[in-house]
């Protein structure tokens, strides 16, 4: 079995029961992960432990598949029923040691304050040591020779500026959602206007000018920190003096909407945190980690809450079977228990059972599918969104042009003009075609406000 092949679901299940030892290597400023059942796994140290743990688990699953293919039994778990718990303990201990050992006060040329660097490291796994080429007077001349993961070599500058833009857009979406939760629609509208301005500024960055890209990256990260503080204001999770154990307890309890929004939006940086939060608080929801980043940013936490609302009505035996993007929209296939597939079991059309809780869940997911069709799959934007040709995907103008430039398309604007505009009033269309959305049991569901907010952003931006 080659490294590129995806392991089978059964192998991933078995690998998930194994015990993994996570260690912090102080000398190399990185993590190592070994699997007790398979033995030492020779993976390089990297600073993003979430990615390393997941990569190791998938590599172990490939070993399991290989043994089964050769007629051999896979290794038995050394700690039956306790592998996940022991792995979590090991991970927490390694994270604690790494945070204690990271010299945030070290003297380096950086455009950020020590506190900003602490937030960027803990939230985005972003270490700027050596990333920027700084002059003696503190001005930025471009990117340096150290990548943001601490390894020698350079990341592609366009990717750095896009990653920082993506993070800023995500936190602005999350802050506006929090402000609306608190009834402060005026502040939410102000935050949205900031985001629209960031979008316009991104289109104006000269992607052939390294200094311009470095300046934009720094500006994005400064503002990310500022709005991240607003997002986490009054959250016990960031209380000074809180131990790592207590922080993990907050995440693995029923975390607040602000935290869950951030975890969904930043899952490309905080994969393990989201995985653990779902495993403990919403054990049926692990497959939602497969949401594309734009959809996860815009409505991942709300989708989770709305689905839990229906499950809590008594949908016993509910399980998600598959999450996928199909024809530009979100498809979630589920088993409602008792042999009911929730009306999403056939490619030839929906065998919909519109009565009972399975039908209610199907209606809810139909509404989210409609919303996904007008939501940028890469950043979560609702304005300037179109459907790509060929492989249909909803994408905003910023992400589409960035992608086209990266592919060296001769005329990115022409490619954008050829794309199909999305529907204007998706709210009215959804209410007309998804009648069960008016069910009183869904009256408090997040989907209603999401549809209304999308209409406002689409016509105002």
N, C-alpha and C positions, 0 to 999 in steps of 0.2 A: 504494500500500500504506500503510495507516494505521499509526500508531505502536503501536497496541494489538495488531496481529496478530503472531502468533508466526512467526519466520522458519522456512524449511524446513530440514531436517537437512543437505541438501547446501549450502545457503547458509551455515549455521553452520560446516560443514567448511571451506569456502573462506575465510570470514572468519577462521577459526582459523589459517590459514596466512599471514595478513597480519602486518605488523610494526606494533606500537603503541608510541608514545613516551609514557612516563609521566614527568611532571614535577611537582616540588613547588614550589608557589607560596608563598614565604615571607611575602609581604605579606598574602595572604588566608588563610594557614594551611590550605591545601587542595591537592588534586591536580588536574591536568588530564591528559587522555589524548587523543592524536591518532593517527589511522591514516595511515601513510605512503601507502598506495595510494589512499585516498579523499580525503585532504587533511584540513585542520583540521576537527575535529568539535566543534561549539559546544555543549559540555556544561558545566554549572556546576561549579565547584570544590566538592567535598565531602571530608570527612576520611576516609571509608571508601573506600580505593582499590580494594579487591576488588570492591565493588558497582559502582563507576564503570567499571572495566575491563570487567567482564562486560556492563554496560549498553551500553558503546560497541561491544563486539564484536557484540552482538545488533542494535544500530542499523545497523552496517555490513552485517550479514547481510541486513537488510531492503533496503538499497540494492542488494545483489547480486540479491535476488529481484526487485526492481523492474526492474533492467536486463534480466534474463532474460525477464521478462514482456513487455517491449517489444521483444524480439528482439535485444538487444544482448549482447555478450560482457562478463562481469564483468572488472574490472581484474585483470591478471596480478600475482602476488606479485613485489614488487621484490627480495626476497631468498629465492628458492626453497629450501625445506628448512631455512632458518635463521630464519624469522619468529618462531617460538616462543622460540628461544634469545635472539634480540635483544630481544624483548619482556621476557623474564625479566631480562636484564641491566639494561634500563631501569627495570624495576619495583624491582629490588634497590637500584639507585642512588638512586631517588626515596625509597624507604623509609629508606635510610641518611641522606639529607639531611633528611628530615622528623624522624627521631628525634634527630638532632643539633640541629635547630632548635626542637623543642618545649621551651619553657621550663618544665621540671618544677619548678624552684625559684622560679617567679614567686610573688609575694606575692598570694594571693587568699584570700578567705574560703572555707574548705573543711573539711568534716568528716573528711577523710582526710589521712593523712600523705603526704609527698612520695613515699615508696616505694610506698604503696598506690596512689596516683594513677598512678605509672609502670606498675604491674602492670595496673591497670584499663584504661589507655590501650593498652598493647601487647597484652593478651589479649582485651579486649572492645571496643576502639576507643571507650572510654567516657571522655570528657573532661568533668569536672564543673564546669569554670569557669563561674560564673554560674548553674549549674543550681539551686542551693538558695538560698533567702532566709535569710541568716544575720543574727542580731542582733549587736550589739556585744559581748555576752558569750559569743558562740559558739554560742548555741542556734539550732536550726532552726525557722523559722516556717512553712515550706512550700517550694514550688518557685519558682525565680527565673524570669527572662525569657529565658534562653539555653538552647537545646536541647542535648542531649548530643553532637550532631555539630558544635557550634560555631557554628551559624547562629542568627540572631536569631529570636525567636518561641518558642512553648512547645509541647513535646510534650504529648500528653494524659496527665495524671498516672497514670491507671490503667494505661496502657501501660508507663510507666516502672517502676512497682512490679511489674508482671507480668514484664517483661523481666529485672529483677534477680532475681526469684524463680526464673524459668526457668534463669538462669545458675547460681544457687546449687544448685538441684536437680541440674543436670547435673554439676557438679564433685563433689557428694556421691556421685552414682552412680559416677562415674569413680574416686574415691578408694576407695570400698568394693570396686570390682572389682580395683583394684591391690592392696589389702590381701589379698584372696582369692588373687590370683596368687602372693603371697608366703607363703601358708599361714597368714596371721594372721586367722583367721575371727572371733576375738573382737573385734578392732578393727573389722573390717568390719561386724559386727553393731552395734557402738556407733555407727559412722558412719550406718548405716541408721536407727537410732533418732533420731539428730539430724535426719535428713531427714524422718522421720514427724512430728517435732515442728514442723519448718518448715512442713510441709503444714497441720498444724492451725492454726498461727499465721496462715498466709495466709488461711484461711477466716474468721479473726477480725478482719481488717483492715476498718476502716470506709471503704468506697470513696467515701463522701460527705465525708470529712474529709481535706482536703489535707495537713494537718500529719501526720496518722496515716500517710498514704501515703508522705510524704517520710521520716518516721522509719523506716518499714519498708524502704524502698528503701536507705537508708543502712546499716541493720542487715544486709540481704542482702549488700550489697557488701563490708562489713567481713568477713563470714564467707566470702564468695567468695574474697577475697584469702588468708585464713588457710588454707583448704583447697586453694587453688591451689598454695600453697607446699608442702603435703604431697604433692600429685599430682606436682609437678615435682622433688621432693627427689631428689638424686643423679642427676638428668638432666643430661648434658653441655650440653644445649640452653640452660640458664639459667646456665651457668658465667660468673662475672664476667670481663669483658675479652674475651669471645668476639666476633669480628667478625660483622657481618651476613652476610658471605659464608659464614662457617663455620656460622652458624645455618641458612642455607638449605641448605647441604650435608647437614646432619643431617636436615632435613625431606625432602629429595629422595632420600636414601638409604633404607634400610629402617628407618624410624623405629620407636621402641619402641611397645608397646601403649598405654602411658600417653599418649604424644603423639598417636597415632592416635585414641584414644578422645576426647581433647580436641578434635582437629580435626573429627571427625565431629559432636561435640556442639555445637561453636561455629561450624559452617560458615556460619551466618547472619551471623557476624562475620569469619570467616577463610576465606572462599570460595576465594581464590586459593591459600592455603597447602595446603588439602586437594586442590585440583585438581592442583597441582604434585606433591604427594606421590604421588597415584595415578598420574599420568602417568609418573613416573619409576620407581616401585616396582611398580606393578600396572597396566600399560597397558591391560589388558582391563576395568578396574573403573571407568572414568570415569562410566558411567551410575548408579553407586551414589550419586553426588552428588544424585540425585533422591529419595533416601529422605526421608520426612517427618521433621521434627526430633526428635520423640519416639522413633521407631524408630532413627534414627541415633545418638541419645544412648545408648539402652539396649543396642543390639547391633550398631551399624554396623561397628565395628572387628572384632568377633568374626565377623560374617558374612563380612567381607573375608578374614580369616584362614582360615576354614573352606572357603570357595570356592577359595582359593589351594591349600589342602591337596589338594583333588580335582584341580585343574588340574595340580599337580605330579606327580600319579600318571601323567600322560601324556595328558591331554585336549587334544591338539593341535588348534589352530584354534578354540578356545573363544572365543566373543564374546557379550556381553550385548546382546540386541536391544531390550529394553524393561524398565523398572522402573515399576510402578504400584501404586496402592492400589485394590483392587477388592473390593466387598462387605465392607469392613472389614479386609481382610487384604492382606499384601504379596504381590505377584505379580512374579516375575522370569522373563522369557522369554529363552531363550538359543539360540544355534546352537553345537552341539558340533563342527561341522566335518563335512565329508563328507555334507552333506544331512540330518544328524540334528538335529531341532529340540529335542531334549531332552525330548520329551513334553509340550511346552506350546505347541503350535502351533494348537490348535483351541479355539474358544469352546464347542463342543458336548460337550466332555469331553476328558480327557487321553489322547492317543494314546501312552501311556507305554511306553518301552522300559526295562524294569526290569533289564536285564542290561547289564554294562559300565559304563564311567565316566559316560556320559550319564545312565543310570538312577540311579547313585549321586548325581550332582549334583541330579537331580530330587528324590530322597528327602531330601537335605539341605535343599533349598529348601522342600519341603513342611513340614518341621519348623519352619523359620523362619516360614513362613506361619501355622502354628498359634500360634507364640509371639507373632507380631504381633497376632493377634486379641485377645489379652489384655493388650496393652501400650498405654498411653495414647499416642495418635498425636501429641500436642502436647508432652508433657514426659517420657515414658518411664516413668511410674509403673506399678507392678504391683498396687497396692492401691486399692480403691474404684474399679474400672474397670467401665464398662458400655458397651453398644452403643447408639448414637443411633438414633432412629427416622427413617424416610425415607432420607436419604443415610446409609448405615451406616458409622459410624466408632467405634473404641474410644476412649473418653475417660474420664479420671478425674474424680472429683467436683470437685476444685479447678478444673480447666480448664473443666469443663462449666458450673459456676456463674459463673465469670468471663465466659465467652462469653455466657451468658444475660443477665447484668446489662448487658453491652455492647450487646446487642440490645434492651434495655429490655423483656425478657420480664416479664409481670405476676407470674408465680409461678415463679421459677427452681427452687425445691425440688420443686415438682410436676412440672416438666419432667424433672428428674433421676429422680424416683420412677417415671416412666413408661418410662424406658429399660430395656433388657434386660440383666440381669446376665450376665457372661461365665462360661464354664465354670470349675469349681473346680479339678479335677485335670487340667490340660492335659498334664502329663507322662505320666500313664498312658494318656490318650487318644492321644497322639502315638505312644507306643511300640507301642500296639496297631494303629494304622492306618498307620504308616510303618515297616514291618518292616525295610526296608533300613538304617534308622538303627542297627541292631545290627551292621552290617558291621564287621569288625575294622579296616578301613581308616579308619573314622570314630571309632575308640575314643578318640582324644585330641582330638576336635573340641570346640570351645567350647560347642556347642549343648547338650550333655548337662548341663553345670553351669548354663547359663542356665535350662534347664527346671526343674532342681532348685531353684535360687535363687528362681525365680518362685513355685514352690509354697510355699516358706518365707515369702516376703514376703506372699503373698496371704492365708495363714492366720494370720500373726503380727500384721500391721499392723492 
